[in-house]
Amino acid sequence: MVRRFRGESHHKVDSKGRVSIPASFRRVLEAGDPNWTEGLSPDLVIVYGDHRRNYLECYTIDAITEVDEKIDALPRGSMERKMLQRLFHGQSYPTNVDETGRLVLPAKLRTKIGLENEAFFIAAGDTFQIWKPETYAAEEAKTEEWLDELPEDFDPLILLDRDKGE
């Protein structure tokens, strides 16, 4: 069974772009890197995407391999394949966790999402996201507005049981 990222946390970003990864996230990165062994640093891929993406999405090696296989299954030359290759191959940054449990985020990635002194990490199942805290707060407000429109007794778990066609 694949381990999942869970939880959220705030972490300081230093002037060199180093930020600590939550310890529980590091365990998932290790489990999701087929080449990882005790004493080594796990690899991961950070997808920063196009101008519409205002966060960094961090994939385990297993998770990005699954995405790569789906892209490879698309017809060569199709617009869908070209676009997905650009977003997931071209607009990504392969890296690893350093020996102290930190990521070094290049200036280009920090600038893209406006990251300065603090980063917000949130789990997203087989990936985790890194946000500028203020940007995430605004995004979270949109989710709260959506939830507020639902009936008081609405149980979000019902969404899991919906037919695909709904």
C-alpha positions in Angstrom: 0.0 0.0 0.0 1.3 3.4 -0.9 2.0 5.8 1.9 0.2 9.1 1.8 1.1 12.6 2.8 -1.0 13.9 5.7 -1.2 17.2 7.6 -0.1 20.7 7.2 2.6 23.0 8.7 4.5 26.3 8.5 8.2 26.4 8.1 10.8 29.2 7.9 12.6 29.8 4.6 16.2 31.1 4.9 17.9 33.5 2.6 19.4 30.7 0.5 15.9 29.1 0.0 16.4 26.3 2.4 13.2 25.0 4.1 12.7 22.1 6.4 10.3 19.4 5.2 7.9 18.0 7.9 9.4 14.8 9.2 6.3 12.7 8.3 6.6 14.0 4.7 10.2 12.8 4.6 9.1 9.3 5.5 6.7 9.3 2.6 9.3 10.6 0.2 11.7 7.8 1.3 9.0 5.2 0.8 8.1 6.6 -2.6 11.7 6.5 -3.9 12.6 3.1 -5.2 16.4 4.0 -5.1 16.3 5.2 -1.5 18.2 3.3 1.2 19.0 4.1 4.8 21.7 6.9 4.8 20.7 8.3 1.5 18.5 11.4 0.7 15.2 10.7 -1.1 14.7 12.2 -4.5 11.5 14.0 -5.5 10.2 16.2 -8.3 8.8 19.7 -7.8 6.3 20.7 -10.5 5.9 24.5 -10.7 3.8 24.6 -13.9 2.6 27.5 -15.8 1.5 31.0 -14.9 -1.8 29.8 -13.4 -0.2 27.7 -10.7 0.6 29.6 -7.6 2.1 26.8 -5.5 4.7 24.1 -5.9 3.6 20.5 -6.0 6.1 17.9 -4.8 5.9 14.4 -6.1 7.5 11.2 -4.9 9.4 9.4 -7.5 6.7 6.7 -7.6 4.0 9.4 -8.0 5.7 11.2 -10.8 6.5 7.9 -12.6 2.8 7.2 -12.6 2.1 10.6 -14.2 4.9 10.0 -16.7 3.4 6.6 -17.7 0.0 8.2 -18.3 1.6 11.0 -20.5 3.6 8.3 -22.4 0.3 6.5 -23.2 -1.0 9.5 -25.1 -0.6 9.7 -28.8 2.8 11.2 -29.9 2.2 14.7 -31.4 -1.2 15.2 -29.7 -1.8 18.5 -28.1 -2.7 16.8 -24.8 0.7 15.0 -24.7 2.6 18.1 -25.7 0.9 20.2 -23.0 1.3 17.6 -20.3 5.0 17.1 -21.2 5.6 20.8 -20.9 3.8 21.1 -17.6 5.2 17.9 -15.9 8.6 17.5 -17.7 9.6 21.0 -18.7 8.2 23.0 -15.8 9.5 20.8 -13.1 12.6 20.6 -10.9 14.1 17.3 -9.9 15.8 17.5 -6.5 16.4 15.7 -3.2 16.1 16.2 0.5 19.4 17.3 2.0 21.1 15.5 4.9 19.4 17.9 7.4 15.9 17.2 6.1 15.6 20.4 4.0 14.8 21.3 0.5 16.7 24.0 -1.3 14.2 26.0 -3.4 15.8 27.9 -6.3 15.2 31.6 -6.6 13.1 31.0 -9.7 10.6 28.8 -7.9 10.5 31.1 -4.8 9.9 34.1 -7.0 7.2 32.3 -9.1 5.0 31.8 -6.0 6.1 34.9 -4.0 7.8 32.8 -1.3 9.8 34.8 1.1 10.4 34.1 4.8 7.8 31.4 5.5 6.3 28.4 3.6 3.1 26.6 4.1 3.1 22.8 3.5 -0.1 20.9 2.9 -0.6 17.3 2.1 -2.5 16.3 -1.0 -2.5 12.5 -0.9 0.4 11.2 -3.1 1.8 14.7 -3.4 2.3 17.7 -1.1 2.1 21.4 -1.9 4.2 24.4 -0.9 2.4 27.7 -0.7 3.1 31.3 0.3 1.0 31.3 3.5 -1.1 34.4 2.4 -1.9 32.8 -1.0 -3.0 29.6 0.6 -5.2 31.5 3.1 -7.0 33.2 0.2 -7.4 29.8 -1.5 -8.7 28.2 1.7 -11.3 31.1 2.0 -12.7 30.0 -1.4 -13.1 26.4 -0.1 -14.9 27.8 3.1 -17.3 29.8 0.9 -18.1 26.7 -1.1 -18.7 24.7 2.1 -20.9 27.5 3.5 -23.3 27.1 0.6 -24.0 23.5 1.5 -26.7 22.4 3.9 -25.7 22.3 7.6 -26.0 18.5 7.7 -23.9 17.9 4.5 -21.4 15.1 4.9 -18.4 15.6 2.5 -17.9 11.8 2.5 -20.9 11.5 0.2 -18.8 13.0 -2.5 -16.8 9.7 -2.5 -19.8 7.7 -3.4 -21.0 9.7 -6.3 -21.3 8.1 -9.7 -18.6 9.4 -12.2 -21.3 10.9 -14.4 -22.7 13.3 -11.8 
